[in-house]
Amino acid sequence: QVQLVESGGGSVQTGGSLRLSCAPSGWSHCRFDLSWYRQAPGKEREFVAGIGNPGSTSYADSVKGRFTISLDDAKNTVYLQMNSLKPEDTAMYYCNTDRIYTRAFPRQCPKGSYWGQGTQVTVSS
């Protein structure tokens, strides 16, 4: 029901930067809590960063001070600015939402948890 469209992945060298973006397709009358997760080959998916209503943020310890999550509320678009990238940041990055709020009561919004298709980030040493 909710399609999350991700972009911004790529390949960089150690110390480089990338910015990921994620936006729900449609549902402009809804507000989304959005998070980023990542999964490296052979490892479990792990939480990276999240932003909720009204703009509270949280980060995994491994990315604190290097990654910044932000939200353009008007566009329902979440960004993950990744600086000082390390080879261990190499993974497929996935956008997730599991809390969706209506901006225009009584119009309703979808319920449930939704994942994007993922965008690959590769950091070479």
C-alpha positions in Angstrom: 0.0 0.0 0.0 2.9 2.4 0.7 5.8 2.5 -1.7 9.0 4.0 -0.3 11.3 5.3 -3.0 15.0 5.5 -2.1 17.9 7.1 -3.9 21.4 8.3 -3.4 23.5 5.2 -2.9 26.8 4.7 -4.6 30.5 4.0 -4.2 32.9 6.2 -2.4 36.3 5.9 -0.8 37.0 6.0 2.9 36.2 9.4 4.4 33.8 10.3 1.6 30.2 11.4 1.9 26.8 10.3 0.5 23.3 11.5 1.0 20.4 9.1 0.8 16.8 10.1 0.4 13.5 8.3 0.9 10.0 9.4 0.1 6.6 7.7 0.2 4.9 7.6 -3.1 1.6 9.4 -2.8 -0.2 9.7 0.6 0.5 13.5 0.8 -2.2 13.8 3.5 -0.2 11.5 5.7 2.9 12.1 7.9 5.5 9.3 8.3 8.0 8.4 11.0 10.9 7.2 8.9 14.0 5.2 9.7 17.0 3.8 7.9 18.3 0.3 8.3 21.2 -1.5 6.7 22.2 -5.0 6.0 25.7 -6.1 5.0 26.3 -9.5 3.4 26.0 -12.3 5.9 24.8 -10.0 8.6 21.4 -9.2 10.1 19.6 -6.0 9.2 20.4 -3.3 11.8 18.9 0.1 12.7 20.9 3.1 11.6 18.9 6.2 12.3 15.3 7.3 12.7 13.2 10.5 12.8 9.8 10.8 14.3 7.1 13.2 15.1 7.8 16.0 16.0 11.4 15.7 14.7 13.0 13.6 17.4 16.0 11.6 16.1 17.9 8.5 17.1 21.1 6.9 15.9 23.0 3.7 16.2 26.1 4.2 18.2 28.2 3.2 15.2 27.1 6.2 13.2 26.7 8.9 15.8 28.6 12.0 14.9 29.0 10.9 11.3 25.5 10.5 10.0 22.6 13.0 10.2 19.0 12.2 9.5 16.6 15.0 8.6 13.1 15.4 7.3 11.5 17.7 4.8 8.0 17.5 6.2 6.4 19.3 3.3 7.8 16.7 0.9 7.5 13.7 3.3 11.1 13.1 2.4 13.8 11.8 4.8 17.5 12.3 4.1 20.5 10.5 5.6 23.6 12.5 5.3 26.6 10.2 5.7 30.0 11.7 6.3 33.4 10.2 7.2 32.3 6.9 5.6 34.2 3.7 6.6 34.4 0.4 4.8 32.2 -1.1 7.6 29.4 1.2 6.4 29.2 -0.9 3.3 25.7 -2.4 3.1 22.3 -2.2 1.4 20.4 0.6 3.1 16.7 0.3 3.5 14.1 2.9 4.4 11.3 1.9 6.7 8.1 3.4 8.1 5.9 1.8 10.8 4.0 4.9 12.1 1.8 6.9 9.8 -0.3 9.8 10.9 -3.1 11.6 9.1 -2.5 15.4 8.5 -6.2 15.8 7.4 -8.6 14.1 9.8 -10.9 12.3 9.0 -8.9 11.1 6.0 -7.2 7.9 7.0 -3.7 6.6 6.4 -2.3 3.1 5.9 -1.3 1.0 8.8 1.6 -1.4 9.1 5.3 -1.5 8.4 6.7 -0.8 5.0 10.2 -1.2 3.5 11.8 0.3 0.5 13.7 -1.7 -2.1 17.1 -0.7 -0.8 20.0 1.3 -2.1 23.6 0.1 -2.1 26.4 1.9 -0.4 29.9 0.7 -0.9 32.9 2.3 0.8 36.4 1.2 -0.4 39.6 1.6 1.6 
